[in-house]
Every structure is written in structure tokens, then in C-alpha cells.
Amino acid sequence: MEEMEEELKCPVCGSFYREPIILPCSHNLCQACARNILVQTPESESPQSRRASGSGVSDYDYLDLDKMSLYSEADSGYGSYGGFASAPTTPCQKSPNGVRVFPPAMPPPATHLSPALAPVPRNSCITCPQCHRSLILDDRGLRGFPKNRVLEGVIDRYQQSKAAALKCQLCEKAPKEATVMCEQCDVFYCDPCRLRCHPPRGPLAKHRLVPPAQGRVSRRLSPRKVSTCTDHELENHSMYCVQCKMPVCYQCLEEGKHSSHEVKALGAMWKLHKSQLSQALNGLSDRAKEAKEFLVQLRNMVQQIQENSVEFEACLVAQCDALIDALNRRKAQLLARVNKEHEHKLKVVRDQISHCTVKLRQTTGLMEYCLEVIKENDPSGFLQISDALIRRVHLTEDQWGKGTLTPRMTTDFDLSLDNSPLLQSIHQLDFVQVKASSPVPAIPILQLEECCTHNNSATLSWKQPPLSTVPAEGYILELDDGNGGQFREVYVGKETMCTVDGLHFNSTYNARVKAFNKTGVSQYSKTLVLQTSEVPSERLPLRRMSPFSSTLNLQPSFPGRSYFDFRSSPHQLSLHSSLQSLNAPGCNFETQSAPYSQLVDIKKLLAVAWFAFDPGSAHSDIIFSNDNLTVTCSSYDDRVVLGKTGFSKGVHYWELTIDRYDNHPDPAFGVARMDVMKDMMLGKDDKAWAMYVDNNRSWFMHNNSHTNRTEGGIAKGATIGVLLDLNRKTLTFFINDEQQGPIAFENVEGLFFPAVSLNRNVQVTLHTGLPVPDFYSSRASIA
């Protein structure tokens, strides 16, 4: 039952629930904790003012306050509060279980009343610390929430089963373990003290002695109260309202809001919901059993991977030792690749084990909690929480059914070393696949007539051979560093055209492409030699005629033709681009006034890129408009959307304007890898580097680490600027043309995509093709 303990603890104080109440969102809070997180709202937001204006529709008005965070410099994490623009902000506090809550703006007045009877400040608002839904209390205050008697009973049984050994209260030195408790005396005795101080004769003979564990519970607890109606406190629940899904009393049926609703017998609905919860638990139990077997399988895979790795390395070393000295340099590289594959497999499997273990522990805890709830004999208390539990059980079961119990990695190393090549081909030595169920794709063919370069950008196009019968699932484009160094992957995808920006001027690059499918990877195409411009031509004002990106964005090629120079080697083609390719009819851009041949200061020339948001990789809750330049979200939770363009070199700047900003959310802006998590705030994982900002301040976040709180927030109409300088390996942010804080991140390397996370309270529009701010260009030239 240890997994169930988290279900029995308050999300605010982290302790077992004391006098728990049920919020309309079906979550629970201690009554005292609920009082501690009350926030006073403006008069205009009160239920009385809403009803007076005709806008109030219920006793509890939900607010669109999906506020995610309010942070301090030395303490970061998510929290929720019910604040308003006119309400003073207060420092957040951290509960023992990590949930952030906000204390009331004013300390409560001294009172001798219990928490349930103490007066609640006028116009109070409470925010659920679990789902962040906020509501304004009516005149009843916290008394308007039903008590969760079922949860109290489950906690009592759990604590009784975990009760520690109790000590005698009369031992003077080194108290012994108590053996009995007198209910009339309210004292725990060991056997010697009981015989000495509580002899079984005279008036003491009528006292009732009970075991210590039973006495501990009866000492602390008052008799279980019968659940009463929240609207009519003197009446017990007698019926169940089908429409409102809650127990009601007979006065609610006669004169209350349930008079016209369909009702059913309380006992019948109690049995029906118990049956439904039991049936739902059967399915979840099967999933939990499968998960346990799956964990055993994953743990066995770890051992198999380690054994296979050792065997594979031994084979590889034996083969490499048999080769001549020229092969020894290649042997170290191959061993490194094997070790990398080994660590990758282990990491994937161990990550899956960790993820599955956490999910299984949560599932087991929910199952045990539900089983304890089913044991309850309080119909009304059970029906108060049964619907929420049934939904949670079904949702948890669905989470196990979407490929969760399928290994993400195989245990085999599907590679074999071919030691037959001649010594002159030693540099082409590589692994070949052993288990080939079908042929690999044919070698792609570069389409020279559609390849061109301009300034420091290059566009490449390729295709499959006409007679090829093996389909390709995608392609891998590789470029060297412009100095004859090693090749690096710059694009992986299904498209057959790619534009690469951020190359060095007056440099010669080698490009090649290969195809892949489930079986393996084809050989490389012929190497294409690309020559960038010796001196950059001026970046003139451009009028956008159709969507275009100069950086890793798939676009139609320029209709104009380039001039080619073929070298003698049959394996290399050389391409020198002419600026006529941009002046040809049908080009995607129009220039204004000045000729391309005009030369300008090279320090003013930083590459610009046109791109939009990518619907294909975005979360399903993201809503696109304005040719995918404007985005918002349909969810209260933060969702991530990426740009279509990825950057690996050069200096790039883009802006986002805030079109709508309601209830002070925390949108995040920055860059991310392609495999960033899409269902959480940007920067929560190690795949994103971001700045998140509210109406007052901002923070930088990467891998859930929050740094550099800076004053100054955003509002409707604000502009966020993002400057990615891959030459200096830095990421900088701007708000309304002013740098926000210091340089946000340094030593950023690799392929990055522009990224934004937002919820339904925010709408932003992307602006690209912008020059780098002047002051940054001046600073870079000085440096």
C-alpha cells in the first residue's frame, strides 16, 4: 500500500489530509490549507457584482487563470495563484511535495473559531494547486465545499496499518513499549505500569483496555460524521441527482435547484458506481500486470545488450588486430562507434525503464486507493468522488495502451565488419548490416540544373534513379566544414531539396547525399563541390513573393540556370553559381533600385531567413492562421510549436509580436531541437533554451533550471526578439528593442529550430527575414 501514500497527501502541505474538502474540479485540499491559499479578489470580480450585472451563472465562477509560475531569484518552480492586475503580488512558498502556493495577501485576523467556522475574507478566490483552475467563493465560503468522508476513512485505515510502536506514558526512564491503552483514562501503559498504576479492581475494573494501535486511532478521531447537504447543513443526503451528479437531501428536491432534476435512490446509485469502478479497475489491473512483465523484459534487455556488446567488441578487436598497421587508425574509430551504439541502447532502455517504473507506481497507487474507496460504506461520500476516480482509471488505462509497452530499442547489434576490402580502400571501411530483410535504396542522383549558390547560401536538389524499384523513406544530406574536414549531417527528411544558409564566404564546400529505409542506408552520391561568393553582394530590400527560407527549408528551386565547371574526377562535380540565377524570369524575389553588383561593408551583411511555423511537428492543440505565421492554443496547458527552419551556422534574428495576452500567462520563446517535448513549457527538458516572461519579469530556462530573473514584462502589442549567434555560440533575447538581461545562453552548438510555447491566453505572430539589430552588429565588429 506504500504506492497509495501520495494519493492521501495534501498537495499544499504535503501531509496526510486533515478534514479534506472536495473542490468542484474533483481535487481535494485540507480545510486549513484551503484557507491558507485564499486570495482576495477585486470587488468587480465578486459573485455579488456578477449576479447584479446578470453575468453570474453559478455559485462558483471559474476564472481563466492558468497562471503557471511566479518565481524568486534563488528559488524557481511552478506555482499557481488567483491574483489580478490590481491585487498585490506576494512571494510564493513551496510545499513539502514541491507544489507552489501563494499565501493570502493580508494575514487572517485572530480568531478562536475553527477553520470551518472562521469568517472568510470578502471576495475570496481559491486556485486548485493541481489543475490551476480558480474560482471565487460565495457567501458560504469554505463551508460550501463538501467534506470527503471517504478519504478520511481511507487515511485512518492506512495510518492504523502503519502505526509505529507506542511507548508507555508512565515509565520514568527509558519508556517501554505500551501494551494497552485505557479509553477512560486516555493513557498508554506497559505491563508493569498497568499492574502498578491501573490494577483491575475497584472502580478501575470497569475501564476498557484496548490495543495501542486501536487506541491511537480512537484517541485522535471523533466518531465518523454522517455526510450532510452543503446547502442544508442539518439534512442528510437521501437521493442522487443524475443531472448534477451529486447526492442531495429532500429539501433540495422540494425547494432547491434540484427540484426539476432527475433523481435516483442513493443506495442504487452507490452500487452502480461501485460496479463501474470495479469494472474499470479490472482493465487497469491487466495493464499493470503487463507493465510488470514488461519491466522484467526491459531489465533482461539490459543484460542482453551488455553481453552482446562485449561479444561484438571482442569480435571487432580480433578482426582489426589481423589487419595491417594502416587499419589500426580506423579500428579506434569503429570501436568508438560501437561504444556509442552500446551507450545509446542502454540509455534508451534505462530511460524507458525509469519512465515505465514511475508510471507503474502511479498506477498501482491509484489502484490501491480505488480499492480502499470501494470498501467504504458511505454511499454519499463514495458518490462524491466516484465519477472522478472512474475518469482517472480510464485515462490511466488509455495511457498504457498507446505503444507504451513496446521496447524502443532492440538488443542486437545489427552490424558486421567486412574485412575483405583492399588496403587502398581502408578509409571506406564501415559497418554493414547483418539482418537485411530487403534491399537498401539506390544511390540518389544530384540534379545539377536545380543546384545553385548565392552569397553564403547553397541550394541542393536530388532524386532517385528512374529505374529504382526500392523505395526510400528519407534522405541524409551532408556537408563538410569548408576546409576539407569531416562531413556533418545538415538535413534528414523526406524532401528532395534543401537550402543551407550560414556558410562561409569564399569557401569551397563538399556536399553529398544518401538515401535510407528500414533496411539500411545507401551508398553516398557523387560529391558536389560548391563555391560560395568571394565578396558578398548587398542584401537589398526584398519583397516576398512566395514562402521561402534560405536555411534548411525546402523550397522550389530558382528557375534561372547557373554556370557549371566540371572537373576531371568522375566522382566530383564543381558548381560556381552566377548571380544571373536570381535575375532570371520567375525568380521568387524582386529587388529595388540598386544593382546586385554594388559592394557594401561586410560587417553589415548577416544572413536573413524567411520561415513560418511548422504545423507538421507542432502539438495538436496549436491553432495556426495567417499562412502559419500566427499561432495560439486551444489548451490551458503550455504547448510547443517549432519553426520550419533549422539553423546550424551564422547569425539569425527574428521577432514575435504579442497579439493577445489575457490573465498574465507565461509564454516562452527561444530555440529547440527537433525532438523537444511538445506538451510542456519550452525549456523544461534538455532539448530547449528559452526565455519565459509574464507581465512583470522574465527568466531564462534550460533543462528545468531557471536563471537570471529580470524585471520588465510583456503586454498586448509587445515585441519579443530572439538573436541566435552561432558564430559566437550565444543566444540573446530582446523585449521592445531592448536587450532583456545578459546573454541568456553560451556555448550553444548544433542544429536549432525557432520555438515558442504558449496556452490559450496568448496569440503571437512571427516576423522573419529581419536584419540583426545595429548595436549588436557594431558590438560584434568591435569584438
N, C-alpha and C positions, 0 to 999 in steps of 0.2 A: 504493500500500500504506500510505499515511500514516494512513488511517482505521482500519487494523488496530492501530495502536500502542497504543491504550487496552486492547485485549484482551490485550496482552502485558505489562502493568504490574501490579505487586502493589498491591492496594487499601490496604495498610498503609503501605509505604514510598514508593510512587509511582514506583519504578524498575522496570526490567525484572526479571522473576522470576529469582531465583537459587536453584537446587536446589528447584524448586517441588514441593509435595506436594498431593495431592488429598484434600479433606475429604469426608466422607460426603454432604454436600449438593451435591457436584459442583463447588464453587468451589475455587480454587487460592490458595495462600499460599507465599511464600518460607519455607524451613525456618527461617531465622533470625528472620523476622518472626513466624512462628507461635510460636516460643519466647518472643518478647518480649511477646506479649499473653496468655500463660498467666496464669490467676488461680487461687490455691489455694482449694479449697472446704472446708467443714466435714467432719469425719470421718463424720458421718451421711449425707453425700451421696456417699461414695466407692463405687466399683464393688464393693469387697470387702464393705462393710457391706450393700449392696443384695443381693448374692448370698447373703450369710449369712442375710438375712431372707427370702429367697425371692422378692424383688421384682425382681431384675435379670433382664432379658430379653435383653440383648445386651452386647457388649463396650463399646459406646459408648451411654451413656444420654443422650438429649436432654432438656434442661431447658426448661420453659415460661418462658424468659427473653427475651421480646420487649421487652427494655428499650430504649427509644428514645433517651434522652438523659440526660446529666449535664453541667451547664453551669457555667461560671465567669462572674463578673460582667462581665469585659471580653472574653470570648470565648464565642460561642454557636454552636450547630450540633448536629447529631445525632451520636450515638455509640452504642456497644454495649459491654456488659461482662458478665462472668459472675459478678457479685457476689451475695452473700447478705446476709440481715439481720445475720448475725454477722461478716461479712467487712468489714474496714476499707475505706472508700471512698478512692479515690486520684484526683488530678487527671487529667482527660482530656488527651490530646495530639492534635494534628491532623497527619495525614499529608499529603504534598505534594498528593495528589489530593482532599483535603477529607474523607476518611473519618476518623471519630474512633475512636481505640482507647485502651485503658487499659493502662498498664504493670503488671507484676506487683507485688503488694503488698510483697514483700521483694526486694531486689536479689539476683540469682543469685550463688552463690558462685564465686570464681575457680577456673577450671579450664583445663587445657591440652587438653581433648578437643574434638573437632569438635562443631558443634551437633547433629548426629545422634546422637553417642555420649554427649554430656554428660548427666548424670542430670537427670531431670525432677522437680520438687518433688512430694512425695506429695499425692495427691488433687487433681491439677491439672485445671482446666477451661479450655476454649478456646471462644470465641464467634466465629462467622464474621462478619467486618465487612461482608459484603454482604447476607446474608439474615437475620443476627442470630440464627441458630439456635445453641444452646450444647450442648456435650457434655462429659462427664467422661472423661478419658483413663484407659486401663487401664495395666497394669504395663509394657507396651511403650513407652508414651509416644508421642513423635512418630514413632518407628520403625514404629508400626502403620499409618501412612498411606502409601499407595503413591506412588512418585515419578512425576511427569508427564514422561516422557522425550520424548513427542511435543511438548509445549510447549517444552521446551528446544531441540529441533531447529528448531522454527519461529523461535524467538528468534535462534538462531545465524544462520540464513539471512537474517533481517531485518536484523540488525546488520551482517552482511557486505555486504549490498547498500547499506547506509547508511554504510559505513566512511569516515571522513574521511581526508584525505591524511596519511600518516605521515612524520615527519621523521627525518633521519639522526641516529644517536646518537653519531657520532664527529666531526661538524663542531664546531669550537671557537667560531666566531662565525656568527650568522645561519644556523642549520641549514637545509640544503637538503632538498627533498622526497626521501624514500627511494625507491629503485627496486627493491631486492631485500632479502630477509631470509635470513640463513643459519640453517638449522634446528639445526645442530650448535653454532654459536657463540651463537645466540639474540640476534643483533644486527641492526639495520636499517642499511643502507648506502646512500649516494648513489653515483653512478658514480665520481667522483674518489676518495672514501674507499675504495670497494671495490677499485679498482686499486692504491691505495697500501697499504692495510692487509690486504687479503684477496686476494692475487694467485692466479690459477688455476694454481698449480704446487705441486709437493711434496705434503705431506700435505693442504693446503687444497684441492687439486684434487678430492678425493673428497667434499668437503662439498656438501650440496644447497642450492641457492639457489632461493627461491620468491618470487612477487609479494608485496608488502607486505600487501595485504588478506588473502590466504590465510595468510600468516604470522601476522597478528594473531589470527586465529581459532584456528589450531593452537597458538599460543603460550599462549593463555588456556584452551583447552579440553583436557580429558583425553579419551581415546577414549570414544566412546559406550558406556555400560554396558548390558548386557542386562537387561531388566526381570525382577526376581526376585520370588518369592512373599513377601508380608509376614509370613505365618505360618512359612514355612520359607525362611529367607534364602539358603540355599545351593542352592535349587532354582529352575530357570527355569519360567516358565509354559508349559504344554503343552496345556491344554484350556480350554474356556469353559463356566462353569456357567450354564445357562439360567435357573435359578430365582433365583440371586443376581445375575445379570447382571455377572459379573466373571471375569477369567482366573484359573485355578487351576493348581497343579502336581500331579504324580502322587501325592505324599504326602497332599495334601488329599483326593484321591479314595479313597485306601486307608484312612486313619486319621483324617482331619479331619472337619469338619462338613459337607463336601460329598459324603460317601461315598454318600448315598442320593439325591442330586440328579441331575437330568438334565443331561448334559454333551454338548458337541459339539466337533468339531475346531476348533482355534484359527484355522487358515487359512480354513476355510469361513465361520466367523462374521465374520472380518475382511472378507472380500469382500462378504458380505451387508450388513454395516453400512455399508461404503463405498458400496455401491449405494443403500442407503436415504438416506444423507446427500446423495448426488449428486442423487437424485430430489427431495428436499426443497429443495435449492438451486435447482433449475430453476424451481420455483414462486416462490421468493423473488426470483430474478433477474428474472422477469417483473414482479413488483411493483416492484422497484427501477427497472426501465425505465419503468414507468408513472409512478412518482414523479418521475423526472427530467422527463418530458414535462409532468407536472402543474405542476412548479415553473416551467417555461417559460411555461405558460399563466397562472400567477399573476403572474409578472413582467410579462407583456403586459397583464394586467388593471390593474396599477398605472398603466401609461402611458395605457390607455384611460380609466380613471377620471379621471386628471388632465386629459386632453383634453376629456372630456365635461363636467367641472366648469367648465373655462374657458369652453367654449361656452355652458353653461347660465347661468353668471353674466353673460356678455355679453348674452344674450337678456333676462335678468331686469332688468338695468340699463337696457337700451333701453326696455323696457315701462314701468318705473317712472318714467323721465325724461319719458315722454309724459303722465303723469298730472298732476293739479293739485297745488298745494302741500300740500293736506291728505293726499295719498297719500305724500309723502316720508317721513313718520314711520314709515309701515308698511313702506316699502321697506327701511329698515335692518334691521327685524326679519326680513323674508323673506331678506335676504342672510345674516343670521346663521344662519338655519335651513339654508340651502344649504351654507354653510361647515361647519356641524356635521355635516350628512349626508356631505359630502365627507371630512372627517376621520374620521368613523366608518367609512366604507367602506375608506379607506386603512388605518386601524388594524386592522380585521378581516382584510384581505388580508395585510398585513405580518405580523401575528401568525401567520396560517396559514402564510406562507412560512417564518418562523422555526421554527415547530413542525415543519413538514414537512422542513426542511433538517436539523434536529438528528436527526430520526428516520431520514432517509435516510443521514446519515453513520454512525449506529449500525448500520443495516442493511448498508451497504457494508463497514464494518469487520468485522462478523460473517461476511459472505460471503467476504471475503479470508482471514480466519482459517480458516474451514472449508476453503477450497480448499488452503491450506497444510497443514492437518491431513491432508487426503486424500492429499497427496504423500508422507506418511510411510510407511515400510516396516516399522514396528514393529507387528505385529498386536496384541500385548497392550497396548502403550501406547495405540494407537488405540481399542481397545475400552473402555479405562478412561474415555474421555471422549466416546465416540460417542453414547451414549444422551442425555447432557445436551445435546450440540450439536444432535441431531435435535429434541429438545423445544424448544430455543431457536429453531431455524429455523422450526418450525411455529407457535410462539407469535408470532414476529415477522411471519410471513406473515398470520396471523389479524388482527393489529393493523392491517395495511394494508387489510383487506377490509371494515371496518365504516364505510363512508362517508367514510373519511379523504381519499380523492382526489376529493372533490366540493367545489367552491368554496362558501364560506359567504356570499358576497356577490356580487351582480350588478354589472356595470359601468355599467348605465344608471341615470339619474336619472328615475324614473317619475313626474315631476311636471311640471305645466304651469300657467302663470299665466293665469287667466281675467280679462281686463281689461274685461269688459263690465258689471260691477255699477255701479250709480248711486253718486254721491258720498255720499249719505246712508247707504250700506251699506259704507263704506270700512273700518270696523272689523271687518267679517266677511270681509275679503279673506284668502284662504288658498290653498294649493296644491290642485290636483285631479289625480287620476291620469290618465295618458295611456293606459296599456295595461290596459284593463279587459276581462277575458275574460268576466266575469259580473257581474251587478248587486251593489251593496253591500247590506247588510242594511237592513231597515226601521228607523225610529226607535223605540227602546224606549219603553214606557209605564210611568210610575211608578205603583205600586199604593198609593194614599194610605191605604187601610184597613189596610195592614200596615206603614206607616211610623210611627215614634214617636221621641220623645226622652225621656231621663231624666237629670237632673243634667247632666253634661258628656259624655254619650254619645248617639249617634243611630243608629237602625236604619233602613235604607232597603231597599225591595224594588221590583223592576221586572219586566217581562215583554215578550215580543214581541207585536206586534199579532196578533189572532186570524186575520186573513186573509193574513198574511205568508207568502210562498212561498219566500223566500230565507233559508236557514239562517244563523245567527250562530255563529261559532266562539268568541266570548267577548265580554266587556263591559268598559268602562273607566268607572269612577266617579270623578268629580272634585268637589272642594270648594274653596271659596276660603278665605282666612285669617281669616274672621270680621269683617274690616274693609273688605269690598268690594274686596280686592286680587285678584291673578291666581288663576286656578284651578290646582290641582295634582292630579295623579293619586294616589288613595289606595288603589285596588284595580284589578287587572287579572286576570280569570279567567273561568271558565265559569259560575259560580254566579250566581243572580239575587237574592241577598240578602246584605247586608253590614252589620256593626255597627262603627261608628267610635267609639273612645274617646279620651280626652285632649283634648277640645275645651275652649274657654274658657267659663267660666260667664257668664251674662248677655250672650251674644253672638248675633248673627244670621249664620248661615251660608247660603250658596247652594250647592245641590247639583244636579248634572246627570249624565246617563249617556249613553253612546253604544255601539253595537254594532260589531263588526268581523268580517271574514272574510279570505280570501286576496286578494280583490279590493281591498278598501279598508275605510274606516270610514264609518259612517252619520253623519247629522247628529245634533246633540245633542237630547236630550229637552227637554221644558219644564223650566224652572228651578224647583226646590223650595226654599222659604225655610224654614230650621229655626231655631227659637228655643230656646237652652239655658236651664236654670233660672236665675232671678235669684239665689237663695240655695240652696246645696246642702243637700239633706236628709241626715240622719245615715246613715252606712253601717253598718247594723245587722248583727249576726251572721247570716250566710246559710247555709242548709243546701242543699247542691247536690242537685237533683232529677234533672237530666239534663245532658249536656255543654253548656257554654255559654262563650262568650268575648265580652267586651264590646269587643274591639279587633280589627277587621278579621277577624272569624271568622264563618263562615257558619252561621247558626242559624235554627231555626223562630222565627217572629215571636211577639210577645206576643198571646194570644187577646183581651185586652181592647181596647177601642176608645179612640182619642184624640179630642180635640176639635179641629176644624179651623176656620181663619178664612181664607176665600178673598178674595184681593184682586181689584181690578177688572181688572188687567192680564191679558190672555188667555195670556201667556207665563210668568206666575209664579203659584205656589201657595204659601200660607203655612201652616205647621203649628206649632201650640202644643200641646205634649204635656201631658196630665193625669196625675197620679200614680195615678189610678184604673186606668190600664193595667196597673200592677203588682199592684193589689189584686183584679183580675178573677179569676174561677174559672179554674183550669187554668194559672196562671202558673208559670214554671219555678222559682221560689224561694219559700221560706217564711220569714217574719220571726218574730222572737221578742220578745215583751213590749212594746217601745216603739212608738209610732206614727211614721209617716214624717214627720209634720209637725214633730217635735221638731228644734230647731236646735242645732248644735254649732259649735265653733271651726273656722273654715275651714282653719286650718293643719293640722288633724288629718285633713283629707279629701284623700286622694290616691287616684286611681282604682286599682282592682284588677281583674284579669282572670283568668278561668278558661280554661285551654287544655291541650292534650295534645301529644305528639309526632306528627309528620305522617308516616305510612307512605308517602304518595304521592311525597314529594320526597326521602326518605331513600335512602341507599345500599342496595343489595340485600343486603349482608351484615348489616345491622342486624336484630335479633330483638326483636319487640315483645311485651308482655304487660301484664296489669293495665289493660285499657282504654287501651292506648297511653301509659300513664304510666310504665312501666318498660321500659328498653331495655338490651340487651347486644349483643355482636357475635360472629359466627362466625369471624372472621378474626384472624390475629395482627397485621395491619396496622390502623392507625387509620382509622375510618370516621366520617362526619359524619351527624348527624340533626338536623333543624330542628323547631321548634315550629310548630303550625298558625297561630299568631297573629303578626302583624307590628305593630310599634309605630312611630309617627312623631311622636307628641306625648305629653306628660305624664311622670309618674314611675311606674316599674314595677319590681316586686321579685318574684323567685321563688327557690326553693331546690331543691337536688338532694341527696338522701342517697345515700351510698355503701353499696350492699347487699352487694357482693362486691369484694374488692381483693386479687388474687393476684400475686406476683412483682414488685411495685413498678412497675407501668406508669405512664405519664404521660397521664391523661385531661385533656382541655381543655374549658373552659366559657366561654361568652360569648355574643356576638351575631354575626349574619352577614347578608349579602344573600341573596336567594333563589337567585342563580346562583353561590353559593360552590362550590368544588371539594369533592366528597364523598368522594374516595378518598385523602385525606391529612389530616394533623393540622390541626385548626382553627387558623387564624392563619398558615398557610404562604403563603396568597395575600393579595391586597389586598381581598378581599371579607369578611374576618372579623376580629374584635377579640376576643382570648381571653386567659385565664389557664390555663396548663397547670401541673400540680402532681404531685409524686411524694410519697414518704413522708417527705421531709426538707425540701423547699423548693419554691418556686414561681417562675414567670417570667410576664411579660406578653409577648404576641407578636401582631404585625400585619405582614403582608407580609414574613414570614420574618425580622423584626427582633425580637430578644429583649432585653428591658429589665427593670430592677428586680427582680433576684433577691432573694427574701425568704425568711428562714428560717421553718420551720413547714410541715408537710405534712399528708397525709391518711391515714386508715386505714379499715377497715371500720366503718361507723356514723357517719362524719364527715358534716358538712353543709356544702355549698357554697352561698353566697348570691350572687345577681347583682342589682345595682341599676343600672338604666338610667334616668338622669335626663335626659330630652330637653329639659326646660326650661332646665337649666344645661349641657346638651350634654356630660355626663360619663358614664363607666362605671366602677363600683366593685365590688370583689369582697370576699367575707367567707368565713371558714372558722370554723365552730363559733361563730357570732355575734360574731366579732372581725374588724375590717377587716384584710384582707391587703395590706400595703404601702400606698403612697399611692394617690391616684386613678389608675386604670390608664390611661384614655384621656380626652382632652378634645376638644372641637370635633367631636363625633360628630353628624351630621345625616343625615336621610333615613329610609328605611323599614328597620327591623331586625327580624330573627326570632331568638328564643332558639335557641341552638345548642350541641351537645355533640359531641366526638369521643372515641371510645374503641375498645378492642380486646377480644378475648375474655376478658381477665383482669379486666374491670371490668363491674359492673352498677350502674345508678343508677336512682333513682325521682324523678320530677318532682313538686313541690308548688307549686301556684299559688293565686291568689286571696288572697295574703298581704299584710298591711299593711307599709308601709315601716318599718324599724327606728326606734324612738323617738328615739335620739340623732341620727339623720340628719335627721328631721323638725325637731328642735329647732335643729340647725345651720342648716337651710335657712331657718327662720323668722327666725333672727338675721341671716343674710345678707341 
